């Protein structure tokens, strides 16, 4: 079973520190996806439940958040 978890990163932009959240799989980690932990947790839960292959994770994040990775 594939399991995805939420990772957390502290970033500093123009002197302001923010906590960003990303996804971690067995062999892949995507950091700095969103400032909204709940949204990333929901995405991690969906990806885990649907057993999404890690090779598709970047595309799913890009489609979900409109972020080119």
Phi and psi in radians as a Rosetta constraint file:
Dihedral C 1 N 2 CA 2 C 2 CIRCULARHARMONIC -1.360 0.35
Dihedral N 2 CA 2 C 2 N 3 CIRCULARHARMONIC 2.386 0.35
Dihedral C 2 N 3 CA 3 C 3 CIRCULARHARMONIC -2.268 0.35
Dihedral N 3 CA 3 C 3 N 4 CIRCULARHARMONIC 2.222 0.35
Dihedral C 3 N 4 CA 4 C 4 CIRCULARHARMONIC -1.993 0.35
Dihedral N 4 CA 4 C 4 N 5 CIRCULARHARMONIC 2.413 0.35
Dihedral C 4 N 5 CA 5 C 5 CIRCULARHARMONIC -2.152 0.35
Dihedral N 5 CA 5 C 5 N 6 CIRCULARHARMONIC 2.913 0.35
Dihedral C 5 N 6 CA 6 C 6 CIRCULARHARMONIC -1.623 0.35
Dihedral N 6 CA 6 C 6 N 7 CIRCULARHARMONIC 2.308 0.35
Dihedral C 6 N 7 CA 7 C 7 CIRCULARHARMONIC -1.871 0.35
Dihedral N 7 CA 7 C 7 N 8 CIRCULARHARMONIC 2.831 0.35
Dihedral C 7 N 8 CA 8 C 8 CIRCULARHARMONIC -2.291 0.35
Dihedral N 8 CA 8 C 8 N 9 CIRCULARHARMONIC 2.370 0.35
Dihedral C 8 N 9 CA 9 C 9 CIRCULARHARMONIC -2.361 0.35
Dihedral N 9 CA 9 C 9 N 10 CIRCULARHARMONIC 2.418 0.35
Dihedral C 9 N 10 CA 10 C 10 CIRCULARHARMONIC -1.671 0.35
Dihedral N 10 CA 10 C 10 N 11 CIRCULARHARMONIC 2.214 0.35
Dihedral C 10 N 11 CA 11 C 11 CIRCULARHARMONIC -2.168 0.35
Dihedral N 11 CA 11 C 11 N 12 CIRCULARHARMONIC 2.666 0.35
Dihedral C 11 N 12 CA 12 C 12 CIRCULARHARMONIC -2.137 0.35
Dihedral N 12 CA 12 C 12 N 13 CIRCULARHARMONIC 2.093 0.35
Dihedral C 12 N 13 CA 13 C 13 CIRCULARHARMONIC -2.167 0.35
Dihedral N 13 CA 13 C 13 N 14 CIRCULARHARMONIC 2.096 0.35
Dihedral C 13 N 14 CA 14 C 14 CIRCULARHARMONIC 0.900 0.35
Dihedral N 14 CA 14 C 14 N 15 CIRCULARHARMONIC 0.735 0.35
Dihedral C 14 N 15 CA 15 C 15 CIRCULARHARMONIC 1.428 0.35
Dihedral N 15 CA 15 C 15 N 16 CIRCULARHARMONIC 0.005 0.35
Dihedral C 15 N 16 CA 16 C 16 CIRCULARHARMONIC -1.886 0.35
Dihedral N 16 CA 16 C 16 N 17 CIRCULARHARMONIC 2.168 0.35
Dihedral C 16 N 17 CA 17 C 17 CIRCULARHARMONIC -1.574 0.35
Dihedral N 17 CA 17 C 17 N 18 CIRCULARHARMONIC 2.289 0.35
Dihedral C 17 N 18 CA 18 C 18 CIRCULARHARMONIC -2.218 0.35
Dihedral N 18 CA 18 C 18 N 19 CIRCULARHARMONIC 2.648 0.35
Dihedral C 18 N 19 CA 19 C 19 CIRCULARHARMONIC -1.760 0.35
Dihedral N 19 CA 19 C 19 N 20 CIRCULARHARMONIC 2.183 0.35
Dihedral C 19 N 20 CA 20 C 20 CIRCULARHARMONIC -2.001 0.35
Dihedral N 20 CA 20 C 20 N 21 CIRCULARHARMONIC 2.782 0.35
Dihedral C 20 N 21 CA 21 C 21 CIRCULARHARMONIC -2.218 0.35
Dihedral N 21 CA 21 C 21 N 22 CIRCULARHARMONIC 2.583 0.35
Dihedral C 21 N 22 CA 22 C 22 CIRCULARHARMONIC -2.523 0.35
Dihedral N 22 CA 22 C 22 N 23 CIRCULARHARMONIC -2.964 0.35
Dihedral C 22 N 23 CA 23 C 23 CIRCULARHARMONIC -2.034 0.35
Dihedral N 23 CA 23 C 23 N 24 CIRCULARHARMONIC 2.499 0.35
Dihedral C 23 N 24 CA 24 C 24 CIRCULARHARMONIC -2.214 0.35
Dihedral N 24 CA 24 C 24 N 25 CIRCULARHARMONIC 2.261 0.35
Dihedral C 24 N 25 CA 25 C 25 CIRCULARHARMONIC -1.957 0.35
Dihedral N 25 CA 25 C 25 N 26 CIRCULARHARMONIC -2.843 0.35
Dihedral C 25 N 26 CA 26 C 26 CIRCULARHARMONIC -1.174 0.35
Dihedral N 26 CA 26 C 26 N 27 CIRCULARHARMONIC -0.733 0.35
Dihedral C 26 N 27 CA 27 C 27 CIRCULARHARMONIC -2.233 0.35
Dihedral N 27 CA 27 C 27 N 28 CIRCULARHARMONIC 0.145 0.35
Dihedral C 27 N 28 CA 28 C 28 CIRCULARHARMONIC -2.375 0.35
Dihedral N 28 CA 28 C 28 N 29 CIRCULARHARMONIC 2.531 0.35
Dihedral C 28 N 29 CA 29 C 29 CIRCULARHARMONIC -2.405 0.35
Dihedral N 29 CA 29 C 29 N 30 CIRCULARHARMONIC 2.243 0.35
Dihedral C 29 N 30 CA 30 C 30 CIRCULARHARMONIC -2.078 0.35
Dihedral N 30 CA 30 C 30 N 31 CIRCULARHARMONIC 1.971 0.35
Dihedral C 30 N 31 CA 31 C 31 CIRCULARHARMONIC -1.710 0.35
Dihedral N 31 CA 31 C 31 N 32 CIRCULARHARMONIC 2.883 0.35
Dihedral C 31 N 32 CA 32 C 32 CIRCULARHARMONIC 1.037 0.35
Dihedral N 32 CA 32 C 32 N 33 CIRCULARHARMONIC 0.823 0.35
Dihedral C 32 N 33 CA 33 C 33 CIRCULARHARMONIC -1.466 0.35
Dihedral N 33 CA 33 C 33 N 34 CIRCULARHARMONIC -0.769 0.35
Dihedral C 33 N 34 CA 34 C 34 CIRCULARHARMONIC -2.725 0.35
Dihedral N 34 CA 34 C 34 N 35 CIRCULARHARMONIC 2.767 0.35
Dihedral C 34 N 35 CA 35 C 35 CIRCULARHARMONIC -1.502 0.35
Dihedral N 35 CA 35 C 35 N 36 CIRCULARHARMONIC -0.191 0.35
Dihedral C 35 N 36 CA 36 C 36 CIRCULARHARMONIC -1.704 0.35
Dihedral N 36 CA 36 C 36 N 37 CIRCULARHARMONIC 1.735 0.35
Dihedral C 36 N 37 CA 37 C 37 CIRCULARHARMONIC -1.031 0.35
Dihedral N 37 CA 37 C 37 N 38 CIRCULARHARMONIC -0.718 0.35
Dihedral C 37 N 38 CA 38 C 38 CIRCULARHARMONIC -1.062 0.35
Dihedral N 38 CA 38 C 38 N 39 CIRCULARHARMONIC -0.700 0.35
Dihedral C 38 N 39 CA 39 C 39 CIRCULARHARMONIC -1.153 0.35
Dihedral N 39 CA 39 C 39 N 40 CIRCULARHARMONIC -0.705 0.35
Dihedral C 39 N 40 CA 40 C 40 CIRCULARHARMONIC -1.219 0.35
Dihedral N 40 CA 40 C 40 N 41 CIRCULARHARMONIC -0.659 0.35
Dihedral C 40 N 41 CA 41 C 41 CIRCULARHARMONIC -1.069 0.35
Dihedral N 41 CA 41 C 41 N 42 CIRCULARHARMONIC -0.725 0.35
Dihedral C 41 N 42 CA 42 C 42 CIRCULARHARMONIC -1.117 0.35
Dihedral N 42 CA 42 C 42 N 43 CIRCULARHARMONIC -0.708 0.35
Dihedral C 42 N 43 CA 43 C 43 CIRCULARHARMONIC -1.154 0.35
Dihedral N 43 CA 43 C 43 N 44 CIRCULARHARMONIC -0.728 0.35
Dihedral C 43 N 44 CA 44 C 44 CIRCULARHARMONIC -1.080 0.35
Dihedral N 44 CA 44 C 44 N 45 CIRCULARHARMONIC -0.722 0.35
Dihedral C 44 N 45 CA 45 C 45 CIRCULARHARMONIC -1.126 0.35
Dihedral N 45 CA 45 C 45 N 46 CIRCULARHARMONIC -0.780 0.35
Dihedral C 45 N 46 CA 46 C 46 CIRCULARHARMONIC -1.107 0.35
Dihedral N 46 CA 46 C 46 N 47 CIRCULARHARMONIC -0.786 0.35
Dihedral C 46 N 47 CA 47 C 47 CIRCULARHARMONIC -1.105 0.35
Dihedral N 47 CA 47 C 47 N 48 CIRCULARHARMONIC -0.666 0.35
Dihedral C 47 N 48 CA 48 C 48 CIRCULARHARMONIC -1.184 0.35
Dihedral N 48 CA 48 C 48 N 49 CIRCULARHARMONIC -0.824 0.35
Dihedral C 48 N 49 CA 49 C 49 CIRCULARHARMONIC -1.081 0.35
Dihedral N 49 CA 49 C 49 N 50 CIRCULARHARMONIC -0.680 0.35
Dihedral C 49 N 50 CA 50 C 50 CIRCULARHARMONIC -1.524 0.35
Dihedral N 50 CA 50 C 50 N 51 CIRCULARHARMONIC -0.013 0.35
Dihedral C 50 N 51 CA 51 C 51 CIRCULARHARMONIC 0.907 0.35
Dihedral N 51 CA 51 C 51 N 52 CIRCULARHARMONIC 0.887 0.35
Dihedral C 51 N 52 CA 52 C 52 CIRCULARHARMONIC -1.123 0.35
Dihedral N 52 CA 52 C 52 N 53 CIRCULARHARMONIC 2.318 0.35
Dihedral C 52 N 53 CA 53 C 53 CIRCULARHARMONIC -1.187 0.35
Dihedral N 53 CA 53 C 53 N 54 CIRCULARHARMONIC 2.450 0.35
Dihedral C 53 N 54 CA 54 C 54 CIRCULARHARMONIC -1.053 0.35
Dihedral N 54 CA 54 C 54 N 55 CIRCULARHARMONIC -0.456 0.35
Dihedral C 54 N 55 CA 55 C 55 CIRCULARHARMONIC -1.173 0.35
Dihedral N 55 CA 55 C 55 N 56 CIRCULARHARMONIC -0.291 0.35
Dihedral C 55 N 56 CA 56 C 56 CIRCULARHARMONIC -1.765 0.35
Dihedral N 56 CA 56 C 56 N 57 CIRCULARHARMONIC -0.081 0.35
Dihedral C 56 N 57 CA 57 C 57 CIRCULARHARMONIC -1.091 0.35
Dihedral N 57 CA 57 C 57 N 58 CIRCULARHARMONIC -0.741 0.35
Dihedral C 57 N 58 CA 58 C 58 CIRCULARHARMONIC -1.063 0.35
Dihedral N 58 CA 58 C 58 N 59 CIRCULARHARMONIC -0.742 0.35
Dihedral C 58 N 59 CA 59 C 59 CIRCULARHARMONIC -1.121 0.35
Dihedral N 59 CA 59 C 59 N 60 CIRCULARHARMONIC -0.683 0.35
Dihedral C 59 N 60 CA 60 C 60 CIRCULARHARMONIC -1.145 0.35
Dihedral N 60 CA 60 C 60 N 61 CIRCULARHARMONIC -0.751 0.35
Dihedral C 60 N 61 CA 61 C 61 CIRCULARHARMONIC -1.120 0.35
Dihedral N 61 CA 61 C 61 N 62 CIRCULARHARMONIC -0.770 0.35
Dihedral C 61 N 62 CA 62 C 62 CIRCULARHARMONIC -1.064 0.35
Dihedral N 62 CA 62 C 62 N 63 CIRCULARHARMONIC -0.770 0.35
Dihedral C 62 N 63 CA 63 C 63 CIRCULARHARMONIC -1.171 0.35
Dihedral N 63 CA 63 C 63 N 64 CIRCULARHARMONIC -0.646 0.35
Dihedral C 63 N 64 CA 64 C 64 CIRCULARHARMONIC -1.284 0.35
Dihedral N 64 CA 64 C 64 N 65 CIRCULARHARMONIC -0.625 0.35
Dihedral C 64 N 65 CA 65 C 65 CIRCULARHARMONIC -2.047 0.35
Dihedral N 65 CA 65 C 65 N 66 CIRCULARHARMONIC -0.094 0.35
Dihedral C 65 N 66 CA 66 C 66 CIRCULARHARMONIC 1.189 0.35
Dihedral N 66 CA 66 C 66 N 67 CIRCULARHARMONIC 0.465 0.35
Dihedral C 66 N 67 CA 67 C 67 CIRCULARHARMONIC -1.796 0.35
Dihedral N 67 CA 67 C 67 N 68 CIRCULARHARMONIC 2.087 0.35
Dihedral C 67 N 68 CA 68 C 68 CIRCULARHARMONIC -1.273 0.35
Dihedral N 68 CA 68 C 68 N 69 CIRCULARHARMONIC 2.239 0.35
